Amino acid sequence: MSELLIVTVFLSVIVSLLLMIIHMILPWLFGPIITAVTITKLTRREMRWPKPLADAGLFILGAQIGTTFTLQVLADIRNDFFHIILWNIMIIGAALLLSLIYRQITHCSYETAFLSAVPGALSQMIVMAEENKRADFLAVTLSQTSRLLFVVMMVPFIASFSKDAVTGNMMDSESIFLVLSFDQLLFIISLTGLLFIFLRRIHFPVPQLLAPIIIIAGWNIATGNSFSIPIYLIAAAQLLFGVRIGLQLVDLSSSLTFRLSLGIAVQNTLLILVTFVAALFMTDHPFNDTFLSLAPGGMAQIAIVALETGGNIAMISSYHIFRIFLILLVVAPLMQVVLKRFDKII
């Protein structure tokens, strides 16, 4: 690791601690973002965050999410499954409708607008944009990536104002290192690694997050062992992930035009407003849980907010996992068919 990266990590810790003192929401995520952006702008040096470090952060977050799945939680999710399907379809539908406003602002093609709008499947939409000759690959990539950063900036603050949100709340179970033996830990890590390799080979979204969720949830349900990931590791995971987001923010800022920036801001603000209003109607659960379940963003970003605000992580993750499957198995294939026919007509 270069000296600049070491300095970035050190200063990220300092800034995060200062943000904790002033009770800033998500200090271990925003601290690294602020630090990475500031150092890059001041030094004017290009800095690349090693992908294994960012992936390590996602693995830790995925492990924590996996620990929240129990038989009782699964029963509750099963009872709520109709709402999971209904609200995800409505959010994706709202995103596609708002893409028309995005198109009016950016003057892009319908293909670009649609592929830029779908929330929760960044890699799949980018691949489809690459394959579609009428889609603007750069615009789709910038729009999809910017949404993740946009959600990181807006959603935590909205969630923190919820009366049922508890900033800094983590799992009360014993540490995984106290509950599991070394052999059991090695077994879980090995299975997670194998599943990660499989998911990556079939190009499944966020395998770094889903692999530990699936393996640890399965272990938890099969054995009945209850444990959690230590808070210091959760903070480290946010730091590793936050530096990467900060560097992405710097890269994107140099490529965004005014029209594209305005289109992204309007589209995402309206989509977040739609999820906010929708969450008000879901009275069966606390507002914080329903809002984060419906929020348009990457699963990793939403999971961090849920961990920090004391949300029902299993429920929130279930909504986002189902959204990924819905997009991959239904929305993406339908969009490919529609866009190909649309292209032939034009």
Residue pairs with C-beta under 8 A, 6 or more apart in sequence:
1 50
2 47
4 39
4 43
4 45
4 47
5 47
5 49
5 50
7 39
8 32
8 35
8 36
8 39
8 47
8 243
9 239
9 243
11 35
11 39
12 31
12 32
12 35
12 36
12 239
12 242
12 243
13 31
13 239
15 31
15 32
15 34
15 35
16 27
16 28
16 30
16 31
16 32
16 235
16 239
17 27
17 31
18 31
19 27
19 30
19 31
20 27
20 28
23 167
24 30
25 156
25 157
25 160
25 167
25 308
25 309
26 156
26 238
26 304
26 305
26 308
28 234
28 235
28 238
28 239
28 242
29 152
29 156
29 238
29 239
29 241
29 242
29 245
29 304
29 308
30 242
31 239
31 242
32 238
32 239
32 240
32 241
32 242
32 243
32 245
32 246
33 152
33 242
33 243
33 245
33 246
33 249
34 246
35 243
35 246
36 47
36 49
36 242
36 243
36 245
36 246
36 247
36 249
36 250
37 246
37 249
37 250
39 47
40 46
40 47
40 246
40 247
40 250
41 250
47 247
48 247
49 243
49 244
49 247
53 240
53 243
53 244
54 240
54 241
54 243
54 244
55 208
56 237
56 240
57 236
57 237
57 238
57 239
57 240
57 241
57 244
58 206
58 208
58 209
58 237
58 241
58 300
59 192
59 208
59 209
59 211
59 212
59 237
60 229
60 233
60 234
60 236
60 237
61 209
61 234
61 237
61 238
61 241
61 300
61 303
61 304
61 307
62 208
62 209
62 210
62 211
62 212
62 213
62 216
63 176
63 192
63 212
63 213
63 216
63 229
64 171
64 228
64 229
64 234
64 303
64 307
64 313
65 209
65 212
65 213
65 303
65 313
65 314
65 317
66 212
66 213
66 214
66 215
66 216
66 217
66 219
66 220
67 171
67 173
67 176
67 216
67 217
67 220
67 226
67 227
67 228
67 229
68 171
68 312
68 313
68 314
68 317
69 213
69 216
69 217
69 220
69 221
69 314
70 220
70 221
70 226
70 314
71 221
73 314
73 315
74 221
74 314
76 315
77 84
77 314
77 315
77 318
80 284
80 315
83 282
83 284
84 318
84 319
84 322
85 322
85 326
87 278
87 282
87 293
87 294
87 319
88 319
88 322
88 323
88 326
89 326
90 278
91 119
91 271
91 274
91 275
91 278
91 294
91 296
91 323
92 118
92 119
92 323
92 326
92 327
92 331
94 271
94 274
95 117
95 118
95 119
95 271
95 296
96 114
96 117
96 118
98 117
98 267
98 270
98 271
98 274
99 113
99 114
99 116
99 117
99 267
100 113
101 263
101 266
101 267
101 270
102 108
102 113
102 116
102 117
102 143
102 263
102 264
102 266
102 267
103 109
103 110
103 112
103 113
105 259
105 262
105 263
105 266
106 112
106 113
106 139
106 259
106 260
106 262
106 263
107 259
108 116
108 136
108 139
108 263
109 134
109 135
109 136
110 134
110 342
111 129
111 132
111 134
111 135
111 339
111 342
111 343
112 129
112 134
112 135
112 136
112 139
112 140
114 335
114 339
115 125
115 128
115 129
115 132
115 135
115 140
115 335
116 125
116 139
116 140
116 143
116 144
116 267
117 143
117 267
118 125
118 327
118 331
118 332
118 335
119 147
119 271
119 296
119 297
119 323
120 205
120 296
120 297
120 298
120 299
120 320
120 323
120 324
120 327
121 205
121 324
121 327
121 328
121 331
121 332
122 144
122 145
122 148
122 205
122 298
123 203
123 205
124 205
124 327
124 328
124 332
125 140
125 144
125 332
126 137
126 140
126 141
126 144
127 203
128 135
128 332
128 335
128 336
128 339
129 135
129 136
129 137
129 140
129 141
130 137
132 339
132 343
133 343
134 339
134 343
134 346
135 339
138 255
139 260
142 252
142 255
142 256
142 260
142 264
143 260
143 263
143 264
143 267
145 248
145 252
146 252
146 256
146 264
146 268
147 264
147 268
147 296
147 297
148 245
148 297
148 298
148 301
149 245
149 248
149 249
149 252
150 264
150 265
150 268
151 268
151 272
151 295
151 296
151 297
151 298
151 301
151 302
152 245
152 297
152 301
154 268
154 269
154 272
155 272
155 291
155 292
155 295
155 297
155 301
155 302
155 305
156 305
156 308
156 309
158 272
158 276
158 291
159 165
159 288
159 291
159 292
159 305
159 309
159 311
160 167
160 309
162 286
162 287
162 288
162 291
162 309
163 287
164 286
164 287
164 288
164 289
165 288
165 309
165 310
165 311
166 309
166 310
167 308
167 309
167 310
168 308
168 310
169 308
169 309
169 310
170 228
170 231
170 234
170 307
171 228
171 229
172 228
173 179
173 226
173 227
173 228
174 226
174 227
174 228
175 227
175 228
175 229
175 230
176 185
176 227
176 228
176 229
176 230
177 185
177 230
178 227
179 225
179 226
179 227
180 188
180 225
180 227
188 215
188 216
188 219
191 215
192 211
192 212
192 215
192 216
193 211
195 207
195 211
195 214
195 215
196 207
196 208
196 211
199 207
199 210
199 211
200 207
204 210
204 328
205 324
205 328
206 298
206 299
206 300
206 324
209 299
209 300
209 303
210 321
213 317
213 321
219 225
220 226
234 307
238 304
241 300
241 304
256 264
268 296
271 296
272 295
272 296
275 291
275 294
275 295
275 296
276 291
278 290
278 294
279 287
279 290
279 291
279 293
279 294
280 287
282 290
282 294
285 293
285 312
285 315
286 312
288 309
288 310
288 311
289 311
289 312
289 315
289 316
292 302
292 305
292 306
292 309
292 311
292 316
293 315
293 316
293 318
293 319
293 320
294 319
295 302
299 317
299 320
299 321
299 324
302 316
302 320
303 313
303 316
303 317
303 320
305 311
306 312
306 313
306 316
306 317
307 313
